């Protein structure tokens, strides 16, 4: 019926319905002519209404379809936003993780962009170079780090040529003006597509490494020197015995008032001094065999100091010895004979450091699980150069010294798993501190 209505509607367009289209007489009756006309108008109205309803239905369906698509797009957009937020959070997490790794590295790390400006500078880089992190970011590498070693020994060379530098060395001038040895490596920084973003330089302070290398070299030299000296000492000792014997025989054959007798005595004294040097050298090169057992350090130091005090009373009345010992016992596992040699050597050095007299202070104290012995003087003291060479074999500042006393003392203390330190300044005296395990 709707299809018929549609066809009919197409043939008869809707007509307007007014107050004159349907007329009613005073008795509310309609004439046959008027009734037929009203039916046609109602039919047209019905067709229009049906068309309106159909159009409305289609609009409603289209709206509902559009609303469904909009809802679907909204859900997809929300899902996309969630994924994007998760990706950003993951990116931030990874970025913070990598930054924390770079900040916690024991070496300095810096990154430059394509223009050579510093874009990353970790905490260790700040500590090594002495430049504050916030002040170098965005600044040219050449102005901050400098090119004193040449551009070819810098991250800029890698940025220019793409050449990777590995395990190279150069000198760096720090922020305070000091120069330090630096070990470094460089490489390019690329993104996931291989595009160059900048260059990276990783570096370390080699000051301690260089010091240890020099120490190893010194030890190796001393070891070779010790072996040679021990061989020479054995070869010298036998002829010395012969010289001393013949000098003694010559002295007996000379009259007591013969002037040559004094020359023979000089020979004997020289032979004795050479023999002492040889003995000291052999003792230094010979492996120590300690007889370690618990010893009251207070008693040992007191006995040794008292023996030394008796010896110097006859020759040096201008030297006074002060003792600072604890009331109780101080037990340490030591070889008393070897440690007594160390104490006497330090007391002798203290006396010789005070040509015009002064005070020697001997002290004992406990520090944790260590027993600490201190021997100080009010003598001339020593400068940094002398202090650095103090434990070097054959180094001495005395005319008749062998340069082996302190070296042997250090060897003995090291054999006890102890430590010997020296504190001295010119004109303010010297103090040796010996730490021994209890």
C-alpha positions in Angstrom: 0.0 0.0 0.0 3.0 2.3 0.8 4.3 1.7 -2.7 0.9 2.7 -4.2 0.8 5.7 -2.0 4.3 6.7 -3.2 3.2 6.4 -6.8 0.1 8.3 -6.2 1.9 11.0 -4.3 4.2 11.4 -7.2 1.2 12.0 -9.5 -0.6 14.3 -7.2 1.6 16.6 -5.2 0.4 17.6 -1.8 -2.0 20.4 -1.8 -2.5 23.0 0.9 -5.4 22.5 3.2 -7.0 25.7 4.4 -10.1 26.9 6.1 -11.8 27.2 2.7 -11.0 23.7 1.6 -13.3 22.1 4.0 -16.4 24.1 4.5 -19.1 23.3 7.0 -22.6 24.7 7.0 -24.4 25.9 9.9 -25.8 22.4 10.6 -22.2 20.8 10.4 -23.1 18.8 7.2 -20.9 18.5 4.2 -22.1 18.4 0.7 -21.2 15.4 -1.5 -18.9 17.6 -3.6 -17.2 18.9 -0.6 -16.8 15.4 1.0 -15.0 14.0 -2.1 -12.6 16.9 -2.1 -11.7 16.3 1.6 -11.0 12.7 1.0 -8.4 13.5 -1.7 -6.7 16.0 0.6 -6.6 13.6 3.4 -5.1 11.0 1.1 -2.4 13.4 0.0 -1.8 14.3 3.7 -1.5 10.6 4.5 1.0 10.1 1.8 3.1 13.0 2.9 3.0 11.8 6.5 4.2 8.3 5.4 7.0 9.9 3.4 7.9 12.0 6.4 8.0 9.0 8.6 10.1 7.0 6.1 12.6 9.9 5.8 12.7 10.3 9.6 13.4 6.6 10.0 16.2 6.8 7.5 17.6 9.8 9.3 17.4 8.0 12.6 19.1 4.9 11.2 21.8 7.1 9.6 22.2 9.0 12.9 22.4 5.7 14.9 25.0 4.4 12.4 26.9 7.6 12.7 26.7 7.5 16.5 28.0 3.9 16.5 30.9 4.9 14.2 31.6 7.9 16.4 31.6 5.7 19.5 33.9 3.2 17.8 36.2 6.0 16.8 36.1 7.4 20.3 37.0 4.0 21.8 39.9 3.6 19.3 41.1 7.1 20.1 41.0 6.3 23.8 43.0 3.0 23.2 45.5 4.9 21.0 45.9 7.5 23.7 46.4 4.8 26.3 49.1 3.1 24.1 50.7 6.5 23.4 50.8 7.3 27.1 52.3 3.9 27.9 54.9 4.4 25.1 55.8 7.8 26.5 56.1 6.4 30.0 58.2 3.5 28.7 60.4 5.9 26.8 60.8 8.1 29.9 61.6 5.1 32.0 64.2 3.8 29.5 65.6 7.3 29.2 65.9 7.7 32.9 67.4 4.2 33.2 70.1 4.9 30.6 70.8 8.3 32.2 71.2 6.7 35.6 73.6 4.2 34.1 75.6 7.0 32.5 75.7 9.0 35.7 76.8 6.0 37.7 79.7 5.1 35.4 83.2 5.3 36.9 84.4 7.1 33.8 83.6 10.5 32.4 81.1 10.6 29.5 80.3 13.5 27.2 78.3 13.7 24.0 78.6 16.4 21.3 76.1 17.2 18.6 76.9 17.7 14.9 78.0 21.3 15.6 80.5 20.2 18.3 78.4 21.5 21.2 78.3 19.4 24.4 74.8 17.9 25.0 75.6 15.4 27.7 78.1 15.6 30.6 77.8 13.1 33.4 78.8 13.6 37.1 82.2 11.7 36.7 83.1 14.0 33.8 82.4 17.0 36.1 84.6 15.4 38.8 87.5 14.7 36.4 87.6 17.9 34.5 86.6 20.3 37.3 83.9 21.9 35.1 80.3 22.2 36.4 77.8 20.2 34.4 75.3 23.0 34.0 77.9 25.5 32.7 79.2 23.2 29.9 76.0 22.0 28.4 75.4 23.7 25.1 79.0 25.1 25.0 81.5 24.2 22.3 83.8 21.3 23.1 86.8 23.1 21.9 86.3 26.0 24.4 85.5 23.8 27.4 87.8 20.7 27.0 90.2 22.4 24.7 92.4 21.1 21.8 95.8 21.3 23.5 96.6 17.8 22.4 95.4 18.5 18.8 92.1 18.1 17.1 93.1 14.5 16.0 93.0 13.5 19.7 89.5 14.6 20.4 85.9 13.7 19.8 85.8 16.3 17.1 88.1 14.2 15.0 85.7 11.4 15.2 82.8 13.7 14.3 84.8 15.0 11.3 86.0 11.8 9.9 83.9 9.0 11.5 87.1 7.4 12.8 86.8 5.7 16.1 89.6 6.3 18.6 90.2 3.6 21.2 92.4 3.6 24.3 94.3 6.8 23.5 96.0 9.1 25.9 96.3 12.8 26.2 96.7 15.6 28.7 93.8 17.6 30.0 93.9 21.0 31.6 91.3 21.0 34.4 89.1 23.9 35.5 91.6 24.9 38.2 94.5 25.0 35.7 96.1 21.7 36.7 97.1 19.2 34.0 96.3 15.5 34.3 96.9 12.4 32.1 93.7 11.3 30.5 92.8 8.0 28.8 89.9 8.2 26.3 88.0 6.5 23.5 85.5 8.0 21.0 82.8 6.8 18.7 79.9 8.2 16.6 76.3 8.3 18.0 73.7 7.1 15.6 69.9 6.6 15.7 68.0 3.4 14.8 68.2 4.3 11.1 71.9 4.8 11.2 71.8 8.6 10.9 74.7 10.3 12.7 73.5 12.4 15.6 76.8 13.3 17.2 79.8 11.8 18.8 80.7 10.3 22.2 83.9 10.5 24.3 84.5 8.3 27.3 87.6 9.2 29.5 89.3 8.4 32.8 91.9 10.1 35.0 95.2 8.2 34.6 97.0 10.0 37.5 96.8 7.0 39.8 97.7 4.6 37.0 100.7 6.6 36.1 101.8 6.8 39.7 101.5 3.0 40.1 103.4 2.4 36.9 106.2 4.6 38.2 106.1 2.7 41.5 106.3 -0.6 39.7 109.2 0.6 37.6 110.9 1.8 40.7 110.4 -1.5 42.5 111.7 -3.4 39.5 114.7 -1.2 39.4 115.3 -1.6 43.1 114.9 -5.3 42.8 117.5 -5.5 40.1 119.8 -3.2 42.0 119.4 -5.3 45.2 120.3 -8.4 43.3 123.4 -6.7 41.9 124.3 -5.2 45.2 124.1 -8.5 47.0 126.4 -10.1 44.5 128.8 -7.2 44.7 128.7 -7.3 48.5 129.7 -10.9 48.6 132.6 -10.2 46.2 133.7 -7.2 48.3 133.4 -8.8 51.8 136.3 -11.3 51.3 138.8 -8.7 50.1 137.8 -6.4 53.0 138.7 -9.1 55.5 142.1 -9.4 53.9 142.7 -5.6 53.9 141.6 -5.4 57.6 144.0 -8.3 58.5 147.0 -6.8 56.7 146.3 -3.3 58.2 146.2 -4.8 61.6 149.5 -6.6 61.1 151.0 -3.4 59.7 149.8 -1.4 62.7 151.5 -3.9 65.1 154.8 -3.5 63.2 154.8 0.3 63.6 156.1 2.1 66.6 153.5 3.9 68.7 155.0 7.2 67.8 155.3 6.5 64.1 153.2 9.0 62.1 152.2 6.3 59.6 150.3 4.6 62.4 147.6 7.2 62.1 147.2 6.4 58.3 146.9 2.7 59.1 144.1 3.5 61.6 142.3 5.4 58.9 142.5 2.3 56.7 141.1 0.2 59.4 138.3 2.7 60.0 137.5 2.8 56.3 137.4 -1.0 56.1 135.1 -1.1 59.1 132.7 1.4 57.5 132.7 -0.5 54.2 132.0 -3.7 56.1 129.0 -2.2 57.9 127.6 -1.1 54.6 128.1 -4.6 53.2 126.4 -6.1 56.2 123.5 -3.6 55.9 123.2 -4.4 52.2 123.2 -8.1 52.8 120.6 -7.7 55.6 118.4 -5.7 53.3 118.6 -8.1 50.4 118.2 -11.2 52.5 114.6 -12.5 53.1 113.3 -11.8 56.6 112.5 -14.7 58.8 110.4 -13.3 61.7 110.0 -15.0 65.1 106.6 -13.5 65.8 104.9 -14.0 69.2 102.8 -11.8 71.6 104.9 -9.1 73.1 104.1 -6.2 75.4 105.0 -3.3 73.3 105.2 -0.9 76.2 107.9 -2.9 77.9 109.9 -3.4 74.6 109.8 0.3 73.7 110.7 1.4 77.3 113.7 -0.9 77.4 114.9 0.1 74.0 114.5 3.8 74.7 116.2 3.5 78.1 119.2 1.8 76.4 119.4 4.6 73.8 119.1 7.3 76.5 122.1 5.8 78.4 124.1 5.8 75.2 123.4 9.5 74.3 123.9 10.8 77.8 127.6 10.5 77.4 127.7 12.4 74.1 124.6 14.6 73.8 123.5 16.3 77.0 121.4 18.8 74.9 118.9 16.1 73.9 115.9 15.3 76.1 113.6 12.3 75.7 109.9 12.4 76.6 107.8 9.2 77.0 104.1 9.0 76.5 103.0 5.5 77.2 99.6 4.0 78.2 99.1 2.8 81.8 98.2 -0.8 80.8 99.9 -3.3 78.5 99.8 -3.1 74.8 100.2 -6.6 73.3 101.2 -7.0 69.7 102.4 -10.0 67.7 105.9 -9.0 66.6 109.5 -10.1 66.4 111.0 -8.1 69.3 114.6 -8.2 68.0 113.6 -6.9 64.5 111.3 -4.2 66.0 114.1 -3.1 68.4 116.3 -2.5 65.4 113.7 -0.3 63.9 113.2 1.7 67.1 117.0 2.3 67.5 117.3 3.4 63.9 114.5 5.9 64.3 115.9 7.2 67.6 119.4 7.6 66.0 117.9 9.5 63.1 116.0 11.8 65.4 119.2 12.6 67.4 121.1 13.3 64.2 118.3 15.6 63.0 118.9 17.9 66.0 122.5 19.1 65.8 121.8 21.9 68.2 119.8 19.8 70.6 116.1 19.4 71.2 113.5 16.9 72.3 112.7 13.4 71.2 109.2 12.3 72.0 108.3 8.6 72.1 104.7 7.6 72.3 102.4 4.6 72.3 98.6 4.4 71.8 95.9 2.1 70.6 93.8 2.8 67.5 91.1 0.2 67.0 92.9 -3.1 66.6 96.3 -1.5 66.0 99.1 -0.5 68.3 100.7 2.8 67.2 104.3 3.8 68.0 105.3 7.4 67.3 108.9 8.8 67.4 109.2 12.5 66.8 111.9 15.2 67.1 112.1 19.0 67.1 114.9 19.0 64.5 115.4 20.6 61.1 112.7 18.6 59.4 112.6 17.8 55.6 111.0 19.1 52.5 108.7 17.2 50.1 111.5 16.1 47.8 113.5 14.4 50.6 110.3 12.9 52.1 109.4 11.3 48.8 112.8 9.6 48.5 113.1 8.7 52.2 112.5 4.9 51.7 114.6 4.7 48.5 117.7 2.4 48.9 121.0 4.3 49.2 119.3 7.7 49.5 120.7 9.6 52.4 121.3 13.2 53.5 124.0 12.3 56.0 127.7 12.3 55.1 128.4 9.0 56.7 125.0 7.4 56.0 124.4 4.2 54.0 120.9 5.0 52.8 119.7 1.6 54.0 118.5 2.3 57.6 115.0 3.5 56.8 114.6 1.1 53.9 115.4 -1.8 56.2 113.0 -0.5 58.8 110.2 -0.3 56.3 110.9 -3.8 55.1 110.7 -5.1 58.7 107.4 -3.2 59.4 105.9 -4.4 56.1 106.8 -8.0 57.1 104.8 -7.5 60.2 101.8 -6.4 58.0 102.2 -3.0 59.5 102.6 0.5 58.1 105.2 3.2 58.7 104.4 6.9 57.9 106.3 10.1 58.1 105.1 13.6 58.8 107.7 16.4 58.4 108.1 20.1 57.5 111.3 22.1 57.2 112.1 23.7 60.6 109.2 22.0 62.4 110.7 18.6 63.1 109.8 15.1 62.0 107.5 12.4 63.3 107.4 8.7 62.3 104.3 6.6 63.0 104.4 2.8 63.0 101.1 0.9 63.1 101.2 -2.8 64.1 98.3 -5.3 64.4 97.6 -6.4 67.9 
